[in-house]
Amino acid sequence: TPGPKMASAVDHWFMALALGVSLLKCLFINAYRSTDFEVHRNWLAITHSLPVSRWYYENTSAWTLDYPPLFAWFELGLSHVGRHFDENMLRIQREAYHSEATVLFQRLSVIATDLMYILATRECCRSVSVQKASKDILNRPSFVLAVLLLFNFGLLIVDHIHFQYNGFLMGFLLLSVAKHLQSQHLQGALLFSVLLNLKHIYLYVAPAYGVYLLRSYCFTKDHPDGRLNWRSFSLLRFFALGSIVVSVTALSFGPFVAMGQLPQVLSRLFPFKRGLCHAYWAPNAWALYNAADKGLAVLGLRLGLVESGPQASMTGGLVQEFRHTVLPSVSPSVTLLCTPAVLWLFLRPHCSASFLRALVLCALGSFLFGWHVHEKAVLIAILPLSVLAVQSREDAGIFLILSTTGHYSLFPLIFTAAAAPEVSLMLLFTLFSFCALTKLHRCSLLGFLERLYLLGVAAVCAVCEIVLPLSPLGARLPFLPLLLTSVYCAAGVAYCFTRLYGSLLRTPGHSKAKTS
């Protein structure tokens, strides 16, 4: 455990980093405006202007409320601050509304609520193992982790350029992870329950939480040989966890259950009619599947084996259902796959590394095989993996591949060509990640083929941003750059998933969590 002087020094450099990244975010206030500005502005108007009973029925705008109730209450709280900037933003209307005051408020609200993320990062830094103090700050896992989390390129581009509140939400996830690493399991469970009722996408990692808490908290003792001791199951602990989950969910959904609106709320939260893929393909298994279907359709058309070519709707950038031409079409039930990796936690009772790897695997598994996955969902895996990267050489190598491919795949969120500031930010973050993690672990982290693959990302970028825009092929096939980006990055994400799965299976069963 670090002494008071060391803790004070850590607080000083951490506060400097937190202040620096907050000032950096302010530079993006006048960045381009995405449709998500209107989405959240409309939610501010809905929650501020209408009674609770009409929140999940209002459909004047196309951007209806489709987050869980706790996030709706969060929007209501923001609206009471926003009215002091521009009351017109709180009017429900079909047309989009933008004003300089509205945009300023929305940008500042993201920066302000990121305090939750800063707090979570601080707790994660306190939770990583510290072998010995080092005068070289790059040899300190806590410092490297703080930079990897606070200056994460993905969060900067998604929240502070594109615009969303992922930092606020990821703060709950990382703080929950930190509490579990510190063996404060009830606090961790409470934070995760709140998170699920803020945004249901975090159901991706719920299996890892459920198995880990059942195995490591509800079972209090193992046999001397490490086997599970069924007699050590604690009903008191089980009911304590259950009461936390039920209480938070009841507070969130209770009013809507009482009004008989639960089916309506759930229909908004799980809109399966939006189609298999998002308007811009996430780099997952379905991007590979779609590309294979299009390739086979084109080949079959030329060989006279199929009567019609691939459907343009699949690559039209629209949110809708479509059917594959050659390969079997995928239904929502097919995508409801849960990786069996979390079951391995039953054999890893006190290993926090196993919990984190299972959490990342759940996130990546859902990202690879989920229905209507958004590109930004890859951050649910990248950010927790940062904690493992500063403690494990193997995890550091996986992190470098996943963060590079996952972050590059976010560029299509910006509807203009990749601008110099965004490219520079990614290059700086990537270079720091490579240099700091290599120095921290004092060895090469990637093999030859892995380095060659990452060099290919630069080649794909050059083709998509320079070659295709200047060629007739790019004008004829405007979706081709995104297809190349998604398919190439999907291969890297799938590779990371495979390596992490093997890493989880090789984790020693009885290495206890190390916390500082």
N, C-alpha and C positions, 0 to 999 in steps of 0.2 A: 504494500500500500504506500503511495507516495506521501512524503512528509508535507507539512504546511508550506514550506518554502517552495518545494517543487510544484505543489498544487497551485500556489499563487502565480508562479511563473507560467504554468500552463494556462491559467485563466487569462493572463495578459496577452499571450499570443493568440489565444482562441478569440478573445474579444476583438482583437485587431483584425483577424480574418473575417469574423462575422460583420464587423462594420464595413470592411472593404467590399464584401460581396453585396451588402445592402446598397452601398453607393453605386456599385456597378449596375445593379438592377435599375436604379434611377435613370441611368443613361438610356434605357430602352422605353421610357415613357412615351416617346414620340415614334415608336416603331410602327410597322404596318398594322392595320386593324383586320382581324379575322372575324368570321361569323360568330365565334364564341363570345365576342363582346355583346352581340345582340341576344344570344342565348341567355347569358347571365343577367343582362339588363331586364329581359322579359321576366325572368324568375324573381328579380327584385320587385318588379311591378305587380306580379301575381300575388306574392306573399304579403306585400304592403297594402294592396288595394282591395283584396278579396278576403272573405271569411275563410277559415280553415276548410270548411266543408266544400269549397269550390276549387281549392288549389289543384287537385288532380283531375278536374273536369275541364278547366279552362283551356280553350284551344283557338283563341282568336289568332294568335301567332302560330307559325309552324313549329316554333321552338317551345314545345310544351314541357312542363316540369316532369322530369323522369329520373330524379335522384331520390333516395330514401328521405323520410320525414325529417330526420335530424338536420340534413343539409338544407331542407326548406326553412327550418327555423334559423339556421345560420344565415341564409339569405335575408330573412326577415330582420335579423339584427343588423346586417349591413345596410338594409334599406333605410333604417332610422338615422344612420350616419350619412348616407348618400343624399337624403333630401336636403341637407344643408349645402350640398354642392349644386344640385340642379333638381328641382322637384318634378320637372317634366320627364325625367327618366323613369318615374314611377307610374306613368300612365300606360295602361294596357292598350296596345294598338297593333294592327297587322303589319304596318310598315316599320322598317328598322329606324331606330332613333339614335343619332350620334350627336354629341356636343363635346367641346373641349373639356368642359367641367366634368361631364360623365366619364370620359376616357381617363381623365386625371384621377378621379375617385376610384375607378376600377383598378387602374395600375397600382395606386397606393394601397388599396385594400389587399392586393396579393402580397405586396412587400411587407405590410404590417402583419398579416396572418402567418407569414413565414417565420415569425418568432417561434412558433410551435416547432418548426423544422430545426431551427437553430438550437433550441433546448434539447431536442431529441439527438441531434448530432453531438452535443456536449456529453450527454449521458452515454452514447455509444463509445465515444472516445475514452470515457472513464471505465468502460467495461472490457476494453481489449487488454490482453496480457502484456505486462511490462517486465522484460527480463532484467534490464539494467539501464540506468540513466546514461545518456549520451550527449556530448557537447554538440555533435552534429545533429541539427534538428531533423534532417532527412532520414536519420536512423531511428527516429522515434515513431512507432506505429500510430500513436495518437495524433501526431501532427499530420502525417500522411493521410490518415483516415479523415481528419477534419477538412483537408483540402479536397479530397475526393468527393465528400458529401456536400460541403457548402458550395463548391464551385462546379458541381456536376453540370456538364454541358446540356444534358437532356432536360433537366429541370429549367435551366435558363431559357432554352429555346421554346419549350412547351408552355411555361407559365408566364414568362416576362417578355416574350416576343409574340408567340401565337396567342396566349392568354388563357389561363385556367388557374385552378387552386390546388394543383397536385402537391406542391410543397407543404401546404397546410395539412393535407391528408396523409402524405408520406411521413409527416412528423409524428402522427399518432402511431403509424406502423413501426417506425424506428424506435420510438420511445417505448412502445410495448416490447419490442425485441430486447432493448437494453434492460428493461425490468426483469425479463426472464433470464437474461445472462447474469443478472445480479441476484437471482433466486427470489425475486419478489413477484411470485406468480399471480397472486390475486390482482395486484396492480396492473400487471401485464394483460391479464384477461379482461379487466375492466376497460383498458384503453382500446384493446382490439374489438370489444363489443361495441364501443362507441363508434369506432371506425367503420364497422360493417353497417351501422345505421346512418353513417354519413355518405358512404358510397359503396354500393353492393359489389363492385368489381373486385373488392378484396376477399370475396368468397373464394377467389382463386387459391388463396393460401390458407383458408380455414381448415382443410384437412390436416395440414402440418401442425397447426395449433392444437386441434382436437386430440390427435394421437400423442403429441409430445406431453401435453398437460395430463392426459389420462395415464400415460406411462411413468412420467417423472414426478408428478405431483400427487396423483391419487393413489399410486402404489408407493408406499413409504419405505419398503425394504426389499432387497433381493436375497436370494440364496447365496451362500458363500461362493459357489461356483459361477455366479452371475445369472443364473436362470431366474425367470420371473416368479416371484413369490405371491401366489394368488391370495394367500391369507393376509397379506399386508395391505389389501385394498381398503382405503379409508372412505366410508360413506359420508363422513362429515366433510371431508375435503371435496368430494364429488358434488355434494349438495351446495357447498359454498360456491364452487365454480358455476354450477347450474343456476343458482339464484342470481348471480351477477349477469349472466347472459339473458335470463328471462326478464329480469328487472329492466335492463336497458332497452330490450326489444319492446317490452310492454309500454314503457314511457314513449318510445318512438312511434309505434304502430297502434297503441291502445286507442287513441282518439278516433282513428279511422276504422278500427274494428267496431267500436261502439256506434259509429255512424253507418255501419254496414257497407263501408267503401273499400274493404281490403281487396276484393277482386279487381277493382278499378286501379288501385295503387299498384298492384302486382303487374297488371297489364302494361302500365307505364314503365315499370322497372325492367321487364323482360319482354321487349318488343321483337319477337322472333320473326316477324314479317319483314324485318329490315334486310334480310339476306345473309348469306354465308360470310361474305367479305364486306369490309367497310369500303367507302367510296375510293379510298386509296389503299391498296393492298398492304396489310401488315406483312412483314417478312416471316411468314410462318409456313406450316405444312400445306395450307390451302393455297398459298401463292404458288408453291411448287406444283400442286395438283392442278390448279387452273392453267398454269403455263403448259403442263404436260397435255391437258385436254385440248388446248388451242393448237399445240404442235401436232398432235395426232390428227386433229380435225383438218388442218391444212394439208398434212401428208395424205390423209385419206381422200380428200377432195381431188388432189392431183393424181392419185392412183385410181380414182373412180370407185373407191370403196364406200364413200358416204355421199349423200345426196346434197348436203348443204354444208357451208363452211362454218367456222366458229361464230358464236353469237357476239355481236358488237357490244351488247349491253353489259357483258362481263367486264369489258375494259372501257366503259363509257364514263367512269368516274361517278356513277350514280349509286345511291343507296336503294337497292331493290332486290327482289328475288330473281334468280335466273336458273336455268337448267343447263347442265354441261352437255356438250355435243356428243362426245365419244365415251368418256368415262362415266360411271354411275353418279348421278347427282347426290349431293350430301344433304341430309336432313339434320335439324337441330339435335335429335336424339343421338345421332352418330357422334356428334361433337362433345357429348357429355361424358368425356373420358377423364378419369382421375388417375394420375400416375400412382402405381402401387408402391413407389419409393417410400412414401410416408410410413408404410407398415414396418419398414426396417427400424423405425424408431423404437418399436417394442423390444428390439434386441440391443438398443443403445440407450440405456436408462438415464445416464447423467451427462451425456455428451452434448454440450451446447453447439458444437460444430455440426453434429448430425441434425439438430433442429434447424439450424440456419440453412444447411444444404437442402434439407427436405422442403423448407419454405421456398427457397429459390427454385427448386425442381417443380414444386406445385405451380409457381408463377410461370415458369417457362413451359411446363406441360400444357397449362391452360392457354398460354399465348400461342403455342404451336398448333393446338387442336381445337381451340374454342370457336364459338359461333360469333360472327360479326366482331372480330377483335380489332381494336384501335392500335395504331402504331405505338402510341405512348405507353401502352400497357407493359412494354418491355422494361420500363423503369422500375416496375414492381420487383423485377428480378435483379436488375443492375445495382440498385442502391443497397439492398441487404448483402449482396455479394461483395460490396466494398469492404464490409466488416471482416469477411473471411479473407479477402485479398491481402490485408496487411498482416495476417497471422500465418498464412499457409502459402508456400511456394506454388503448389499446384493450383490452388484457387486464384492466385495472382495471375497466372498464365491464362486461365479461363476468363477472368475478369477483363484482361486486355483485349481478348477476342470479342467477347460479348459487348463490352462498352463501345468498342470501335464500330462494330457492325450495327449495333442497336442505335447508337447515336446518329450514325450516318443515315440510317433509314428514316429518321425524323425530318430530314430536309424537305420532303414533299409536303409537309404541313405548311411550309411557307410557299405561297402560290406564285412567287416570282423566282427567278433564277437565284441560286445560292449566292448571297451577297458576301462581300469581303469580310464584314464584321463577324458573321456567323461562321464562315470558314476559318477565320483566324481564331475564334474562340474554341472551336473544336480541335484545331491543331495544337493550341496551347494546352488544353486539357489532356489531350492524348499524349503529347510529349511529356508532360509532367507525370502522367500515370506510368508511362514506360520507364522514365528515368528514376522516379522515386521508388517504385516497386522493385526495380532491378537493384538499386542501391540498398534498399532495405533488406532484401533476401540474399544479396551478394552472389547472384548467379544468373545465368541466362534463363529466361522464363518461357521462351517459345522455341519450338523446333523449326527446322528449315521450311517444311511445308506450311506451317502455321504463319511464319513470317511472309512467305510467298503469297498466301491467301490474303493477308492484310494489305500487301502491296497491290493486290488486285482491286481492293476497294478504291484506291487512288485511280487506277485505270478505268474502273466503272464510272467514277466521278467525271473523269476527263471526257469519256465517251458521251455521257448523258448531258453534261453542261456545255461542251464545246463542239464535239463532232456532230452529234445528231441535230442540234438546233441549226447548224449550217448546211445540213444535207437535205436533199429531197425526201429521203426516207423518213427523216424526223417530222417533216411537214405532213407526210402521208399517214404516219402512224404516231400521233401525238402521245399516245399512252405508252409507247415503247420505253422511254427512259425510266418511268416508274416500274414497269414490268422487270426491266433489267436490275434495277436497284433492289426490288423486293425479292426476286429470285436469288440473286447473289448473296444478299444479307441473310436470307432464310437458311441457306446452307451453313453459314457460320453459327446462327442461333441453334440449329439442330445439332451441330457438332458440339457446342457447349453443353447442351442438354445431355448428350450421350456421355461426355466426360464427367459431368457432375454426378450422373447416376452411378458411374463406376467409382467415383471418389467416395460417395456415400456408402457404398457396399464395403469399401476398404477401411472405413473409419474404425479405429479401435473401439471396442465396446464399453470400456470402463474408464476412459480418460475423462476425468471430471472437468467441468467448465472452469477456466481460469479467468478470474476477474481481478482487476486492480482495485 
